[in-house]
C-alpha cells in the first residue's frame, strides 16, 4: 500500500486530475459536445504522457531533490531509478498508444497530426527534464506551453475530425469561430498562470538548483528580478482576465455568470503580488521556502478556480 501511495505522489495525481478536468470542461462546457470513446482515449493519453513527464523529471532531479526535499523524495528512496524508468516507459508508451487509437477513431487517414503532437509533447517533457530545466527561461516556457496545450487540444482534436467533411465545416463555421476565441483565452490564462508558478517554484528550490548548476531566473538574474517578473506577470494576467470577460460579452454576448474568474485573479493580486511586493520593499529575510511554497499552492488553487469558471459560461 505504501508503494501505491508513493506511485500516485510520483505522478502528481492532483495535477493529472486538473488536466483531465480541464480537457473535459473545454469539451463539454465550451464546445458543448457529448462524450465519445475517442475523446476519452485522448484525455487518458494526455494524462499518461504528463504522468510520464513527472516521473522522468524526478529521475533527473534525484540530486536536486536530495537537497530541496530530502524527506519527500520518492525516486532513490521508495522506488529505485530502474523501477522509475520502467514506469516512465510504460506510462509514455501506453499514453501514445491511447493517443494513436483516439486519432485514428476520430480522424481516420488524417490521424497523424494529433499523434505527432502527442509525440512532440512527450519529447519536450523528456528534453525539459534532461536538459532544459537547468536552462534560463526555456524550461519554464516548455512546462507552461505543455499545460496550455492540454487546454487547446480538445478544440484542435474536434476541428481536425471535421476536415474531411466540407459540409460539416460550413455548417459549424460560426461555432468554430466562437469556441476558438474562448479556448484561446483559457489557453493564454493557463500559460501565464503556469509560468508564474514555475518561477515561484524556481525561487522555492533555489538552494538545490544552485548546487546543481541550474540557470534558473532567480539564480542568473537574482531573487529581486524573479519577484519583479512574477509581479508583472500577475498584473498582466489580472488585466487579461478583466479584458476577457468584457471581450466575450461584447463580441459574442457571452457571460461567465459567476465571479470565479475574477476570484482567480484577485487571489493573484492579494496573495501572490502582495506577498512578493512586501518582501521586495521591506525585509529580504522574509523570502523563505515556506513563503514560496505557500504561493505555489495559491497559484494552483487560483488556476483551478479559473478552470472551473468554464462551467458558468452562458
N, C-alpha and C positions, 0 to 999 in steps of 0.2 A: 504493500500500500504506500510505503514511503517513496518508492521509486515512481509510482504512478503520479503522486502529487508533485514530485520533482520534475517529471516529464512535462506536466502542464505548466509549471513555472518556467521551465526551459523555453517553451514555445510561446510564452507570454499570452496565455489564454484570454485575458480580458481584452487585449489588443485585437486578437483574432475575432472575438465576438463583435467588437466595434466595426471591424472591416466587413463582416458578414451582414451586420445590421445596416450599415451604410449602403451597401450594394442593394439590399432588399428594399430599403426606403426609396432609393433612387428609382428602382424598377416599378414599385407599386404606387408610391405616393406622387412622384414627379411624372413618371411616364404612364402611369395608370394601366399597367399590363398585368395579366394574370400569371401565376406561377407556371413554369414549364420545366420539364426534365432537363432541357439544355441549359437553362439559366441556373438551375440548382447545381448542376455539374460545374458551371462557370464559377459560382460562388465557392464551391468546395476547392476548385483548382486554385483560386486566388488565396484562400485561407491556408492551404497546404504549402504553397510556394512561399508565402510570407512566413509560415512557421519554420520552414527550412532555412529561411534567411536569418531568423533569430538564432537557430541552432548553430549555424556556421559562424555567426557573429560571436557567440560565446566561446567557440573553439579558438578563434583567433585572438580573443580577449582574455585568455586564461591568465596571462601575466598581469595585465591591467586590473582584472577583477580581484586578483590576489592582494592588490594594494587598496583599491577603491571599496570593495565589499567582500572581504575575506570570509565572513560568516554566511554570506548569501550565495556564493558561487556554487554552481552545480557541476559543470564540466571540470573534471580533475578531482572532484570531491565525492560526488554521488555516482556520476557516470564517468567512465574512462573516456579519453579522447577518441579511441577507436569506436566505442559504442555511440558516441555523439555523431561521429562521421557517418555511421550506418543510418542513424535516424535522419540526418540531413539528406543523404542519398535517397532513402525510401520516401520521405516527405516530398522531395522535389520531383522525383520520377512519377509518383502517384499523382501529384498535382498536375504535372504536364500531361499525363495520360487523361485525366479528367478534362483538362482544357482542350485537348485534341478531340475527345469524344463530343464535347459541347459544341466545338467549332464545326465539326462535320455534320452534326444533327441540325444546326441552325443555318449553316452557310453552304453546305454541300461541297461543290468543287472549289468554292472560294474560301475554304476553311483556313487557309494558310495565314491570313492577316492576323486574326486573333491569336492563333497558335504561335506565330512568330513573335508577337508582342509579349506573350507569356514567357517564351524562351528568353527574350531580351531582358525581361524583368528578373528572371532567375539569375541571369548572367550579371546584371547590375548589382543585385544583392550580394552575390559572391564577391564581385570586384570591390564593392564597398567594404566588406569585412576584411578582405585580404590585403587591400592596398589603400583605397581612397578614404577610409575612415580617418586615417592619420594625416590626410592632406587638408590644406586650408580651404574651407568653404565647400569644395566639391562633394565631400562626404555628406554634409548637411543637405545639399541640394538633391543628391541621389535619394536619400531617405524621404525627403519632402515630396519629390516627384513620384516615388513609388506609392505613397499614401494617396496623393491626388489622383493617380492613375486608377485606383480602385473606385473612386467616385465617378470618373468619366467612362470607365469600361462598360457598364450596363448599356449606356446610350449608344456607344460605338458598336457593341455586340448586336443590338437590335437593328440599327440602321444598316449594317453590313448584311444582315439576314434578309433585308428587303431589296437589296441591289439587283437581284435577278428578276424582279417584278416591277416593270416600269409603271404599270397602272397603280400598283400599291404605293409607289413612291410619290406619284402625282396626288393621290388621294390624301396622303399623310404629310404633304409639304408644310402646311401650317403647323401641324403637331410637331414635326421635326424642328422647325424654326423656334417655336416657343420653348420646347423642352431643352433644346441645346443651350439657350441663354440661361435657363435656371440651373442646369447641370454645370455649366461653366462657372457660375457664381459660387456654387458649393465646391467645385474643384479648386478654385483660387483660394477659397476660405480654408480648405483642408491643407493646401500647400503652405500658406502663410502660418497657420497655427502649428503645423508640424515643424516648420523652420524655426519658429520661436522656441518651441520645446526642445529641439535639438541643440540650440545654442545654450539654453539653460542647462541642459544635461552636460554639455561641454564644461560649463562653469562648475557644475557639481563634481565632475570627475577630473578636474584639472590636476590634482596631485598625481594620480596614477597615470594619466595621459602624458604628463610632463616627463615622468621617469621612463615611459615607453617611447619617447621621442616623437610623440604626435604633434602635428602642426595645426591644432585647432585655433579658433579665433581668440579665446582668452589667453592662450599660450603665446601666439605670434603677435597679436595686437594689444594684448593686455586686458585685464578684467574691466577697466573703465570703458574701453572701446566696446567690449562684448555687451556690457549692460546698456550702453547708449544705443547699440544696434537693436537690442531687444525692445527698448523704449520706442524707437522709431517704427519698428515692425508692428508693435502692439497698436500704436496710434494709426498706422496705415490700415491695419485690419479692422479697427473700430470704424474708421471712415468708410471702408468698403462695405461693412455691414449696414451702415446708415444709408449709403448710396444704393445698395442692392434692394433694400425694401422699397425705397422710393421708385427705383427703376422698374421693378416688377409691377408695381401698381400703375405707374404712368404709361408704360409701354403695352402691358398685356392685361391690365385690370386684375392682377393677381394680388392677394394679400396673404401674408403669413399671420394668421389670426391668433397669435399669441405673442408674448414678449420674450419667447425663448431665445431667439437670435440676438435680441438686444441684451438679454441676460448674459449670454455668452460673451458679448463684447464688454459689458460692464465688469465682469469678472477680470478681464484683462486689465481694464483701467484701474479698478480699485484694489486689486491684489497684486498682480504682476508689475504693473507700471509703478504703483505707489511704493512697493517694496524695493524695487531697483533704484528708484529716484531717491528714496530716503538714504539708502546705503551709499549712493554716489555723493550726496550732498553732505551728509553728516559724519557717519562713522564707518570707515572701511572694514573695521573689525566685525561688523555685522554680517559680512559675507561668509556665511557658514555653509557647510554641506547640507545641514538640515534646512536652511532657508531656501536653497536652490532646489532641494528635493521637494519641499512643500510647493514651490512654484511649479515644478514639473507635474505634480499631482493636480494642481489647479488648472493647468493647461489641458490635461487630459479630460477633466470634468467639463471645462469650457467647450472643448471640441465635441464631446458627447451631447451637451445641451444644444449646440449648433446643429448637429446632425439630426437630433430628434425634432428640430423645428420643421423638417420636411413634412412631418405628419400634418402640420397645420396650414400648408399651402392650399389656398382655395381661389 
